Amino acid sequence: MTPTEASERARDICLMAPVIPVLVVEDAAHAAPLARALVAGGLPALEVTLRTPAALEAIREMAAVEGGVVGAGTLLTPEDVAKAVDAGAGFGVSPGATDRLLDACEEAGLPLLPGAATSTEIMALLERGYTVQKFFPAEAAGGAPSLKAQSGPLPQVSFCPTGGVSASNAQDYLALPNVLCVGGSWVAPKDRVAAGDWDAIEALAREAAGLAR
């Protein structure tokens, strides 16, 4: 998969809904019902971060949920890429980008949202062919005003900002011309997941899916 093809697929995924839930799954038993609740609420693209021992099994479980596409987040190494693909991930997300990571995703045919926070990082990825990127850490890197400023000199790059994005500021990002969607964890609060309150999570997802962009 070429970087251009990867970005085309990433764009399609980002356009599925205004929010991609960023999920830290502690118990794989929660994975399928969590995915079903989010998809039912109108958020079909899901990112499971590789930050827990249950993450890969969670991806396997979520990959079987009808109507959804599950991605692996916090990809750092080629080994992460191989494990994510084996688990059934349909896309990848990384906090930054290295040549080894990009090579591994391209060779594995895994569409990637590579992370960037500065003009130099954005330009380096654009030079390689990545026109759809993750802006991370969004709030710490200057928030919506910083991302808006990038749209002037780099209008050909579109973003999914993640990191500090919440229900209170998501609309600020979604209003920008260079934002396709946002990534956030607020739609799946840890306490609601632990309690198995899938109705509450579906309601949060439905609210997020209704955000304008």
C-alpha positions as CSV (number, residue, x, y, z in Angstrom):
1,M,0.0,0.0,0.0
2,T,1.4,3.4,-1.0
3,P,1.2,6.4,1.3
4,T,-1.3,7.9,-1.2
5,E,-3.5,4.8,-1.0
6,A,-3.2,4.8,2.8
7,S,-4.3,8.4,3.0
8,E,-7.3,7.8,0.8
9,R,-8.4,4.9,3.0
10,A,-7.7,6.9,6.1
11,R,-9.8,9.8,4.7
12,D,-12.7,7.4,4.1
13,I,-12.5,6.1,7.7
14,C,-12.3,9.6,9.1
15,L,-15.4,10.6,7.2
16,M,-17.5,7.8,8.7
17,A,-18.4,10.0,11.7
18,P,-17.2,13.2,13.3
19,V,-15.6,11.4,16.2
20,I,-13.3,8.3,16.4
21,P,-13.6,6.9,19.9
22,V,-10.1,6.4,21.5
23,L,-10.5,3.3,23.6
24,V,-8.3,1.9,26.4
25,V,-9.7,-1.5,27.0
26,E,-8.8,-3.2,30.3
27,D,-11.0,-6.3,29.9
28,A,-11.4,-8.0,26.6
29,A,-14.9,-9.2,27.7
30,H,-16.0,-5.6,27.4
31,A,-14.8,-5.2,23.8
32,A,-17.7,-6.6,21.8
33,P,-20.6,-4.9,23.7
34,L,-18.6,-1.7,23.8
35,A,-18.1,-1.8,20.1
36,R,-21.8,-2.6,19.5
37,A,-22.9,0.4,21.7
38,L,-20.6,2.8,19.8
39,V,-21.6,1.6,16.4
40,A,-25.3,1.7,17.3
41,G,-24.8,5.3,18.4
42,G,-23.4,6.2,15.1
43,L,-19.6,5.9,15.6
44,P,-18.4,3.0,13.4
45,A,-14.7,3.8,13.4
46,L,-13.0,2.7,16.6
47,E,-9.4,3.1,17.8
48,V,-8.2,0.6,20.5
49,T,-4.9,1.8,21.9
50,L,-2.2,-0.8,22.5
51,R,-1.7,0.3,26.1
52,T,-3.2,-2.7,27.9
53,P,-2.6,-6.5,27.9
54,A,-6.2,-6.9,26.6
55,A,-5.8,-4.5,23.6
56,L,-5.1,-7.1,20.9
57,E,-7.8,-9.5,22.0
58,A,-10.2,-6.5,22.2
59,I,-9.3,-5.7,18.6
60,R,-10.1,-9.3,17.6
61,E,-13.5,-9.1,19.3
62,M,-14.4,-5.7,17.9
63,A,-13.3,-6.7,14.4
64,A,-16.2,-9.2,14.4
65,V,-18.8,-6.5,15.2
66,E,-21.0,-5.8,12.2
67,G,-20.9,-2.2,10.9
68,G,-17.7,-1.2,12.6
69,V,-14.1,-0.8,11.6
70,V,-11.5,-1.2,14.4
71,G,-8.0,0.3,14.3
72,A,-5.0,-0.1,16.5
73,G,-3.7,3.0,18.2
74,T,-0.3,3.8,19.8
75,L,1.6,2.0,17.1
76,L,5.3,2.5,17.9
77,T,7.2,-0.3,16.2
78,P,7.0,-2.7,13.2
79,E,6.3,-5.4,15.8
80,D,3.2,-3.5,16.9
81,V,2.1,-3.3,13.3
82,A,2.4,-7.0,12.7
83,K,0.5,-7.8,15.9
84,A,-2.3,-5.3,15.0
85,V,-2.7,-6.7,11.5
86,D,-2.8,-10.3,12.9
87,A,-5.5,-9.2,15.4
88,G,-7.7,-7.9,12.6
89,A,-7.0,-4.1,12.7
90,G,-8.4,-2.3,9.7
91,F,-6.3,0.8,10.2
92,G,-3.5,2.1,12.5
93,V,-2.9,5.3,14.5
94,S,0.5,6.5,15.8
95,P,1.5,9.4,18.1
96,G,4.3,10.3,15.7
97,A,6.0,8.8,12.7
98,T,9.3,7.1,12.0
99,D,10.6,5.6,8.7
100,R,10.5,2.1,10.2
101,L,6.9,2.4,11.3
102,L,5.8,3.9,8.0
103,D,7.7,1.2,6.1
104,A,6.0,-1.5,8.2
105,C,2.5,-0.1,7.6
106,E,3.0,0.3,3.9
107,E,4.4,-3.2,3.6
108,A,1.6,-4.7,5.6
109,G,-1.1,-2.8,3.7
110,L,-2.3,-1.1,6.9
111,P,-3.8,2.4,6.4
112,L,-2.1,4.7,8.9
113,L,-3.0,8.0,10.6
114,P,0.5,9.1,11.4
115,G,0.9,11.7,14.2
116,A,2.4,15.2,13.7
117,A,2.5,18.3,15.8
118,T,4.7,20.8,14.0
119,S,5.0,22.2,10.5
120,T,8.2,20.3,9.9
121,E,6.6,17.0,10.9
122,I,3.6,17.7,8.8
123,M,5.7,18.6,5.8
124,A,7.9,15.5,6.2
125,L,4.8,13.2,6.1
126,L,3.3,15.2,3.2
127,E,6.6,14.8,1.3
128,R,6.2,11.0,1.7
129,G,2.6,11.1,0.4
130,Y,0.5,11.3,3.6
131,T,-2.2,13.9,3.1
132,V,-4.3,12.7,6.1
133,Q,-2.6,12.9,9.5
134,K,-3.3,12.8,13.2
135,F,-2.6,16.2,15.0
136,F,-1.2,15.1,18.4
137,P,-1.2,16.1,21.2
138,A,-3.8,18.5,19.9
139,E,-4.5,20.7,23.0
140,A,-0.9,20.7,24.2
141,A,0.3,21.6,20.7
142,G,-1.8,24.8,20.6
143,G,-5.3,23.5,20.1
144,A,-7.7,24.6,17.3
145,P,-5.9,27.9,16.7
146,S,-2.7,26.2,16.0
147,L,-4.3,23.7,13.6
148,K,-6.2,26.5,11.9
149,A,-2.9,28.3,11.2
150,Q,-1.6,25.2,9.4
151,S,-4.5,25.3,6.9
152,G,-3.0,28.4,5.3
153,P,0.4,27.2,4.2
154,L,-0.6,23.5,4.1
155,P,-4.1,23.3,2.8
156,Q,-3.6,19.9,1.1
157,V,-3.2,18.2,4.5
158,S,-6.3,17.1,6.5
159,F,-6.3,16.0,10.1
160,C,-7.8,14.0,12.9
161,P,-6.8,16.0,16.1
162,T,-6.5,13.9,19.2
163,G,-5.2,14.5,22.7
164,G,-7.2,16.7,25.0
165,V,-10.2,16.8,22.7
166,S,-13.5,16.6,24.6
167,A,-17.2,17.2,24.3
168,S,-16.6,20.8,25.2
169,N,-14.0,21.7,22.5
170,A,-14.6,19.1,19.7
171,Q,-16.8,21.5,17.8
172,D,-13.9,24.1,17.7
173,Y,-11.8,21.6,15.8
174,L,-14.6,20.2,13.6
175,A,-15.4,23.8,12.4
176,L,-11.9,24.0,10.8
177,P,-11.5,23.4,7.0
178,N,-8.6,21.0,7.5
179,V,-10.3,18.7,10.1
180,L,-12.1,15.6,8.9
181,C,-13.0,14.3,12.4
182,V,-11.6,14.2,16.0
183,G,-10.4,11.5,18.2
184,G,-11.6,11.4,21.8
185,S,-12.1,9.1,24.8
186,W,-15.1,11.0,26.4
187,V,-17.6,8.8,24.5
188,A,-16.5,5.7,26.5
189,P,-15.9,6.8,30.1
190,K,-13.9,4.3,32.1
191,D,-16.6,4.0,34.8
192,R,-19.4,3.4,32.3
193,V,-17.4,0.7,30.6
194,A,-16.5,-1.0,33.9
195,A,-20.2,-0.9,34.9
196,G,-21.3,-2.3,31.5
197,D,-23.6,0.6,31.0
198,W,-23.8,0.2,27.3
199,D,-27.0,2.3,27.0
200,A,-25.2,5.3,28.5
201,I,-22.3,4.8,26.1
202,E,-24.6,4.5,23.1
203,A,-26.3,7.8,24.2
204,L,-22.9,9.5,24.4
205,A,-22.0,8.1,21.0
206,R,-25.3,9.4,19.5
207,E,-24.6,12.8,20.8
208,A,-21.1,12.8,19.4
209,A,-22.3,11.5,16.0
210,G,-24.5,14.5,15.8
211,L,-21.7,17.1,16.0
212,A,-21.6,19.3,12.9
213,R,-18.6,19.5,10.6
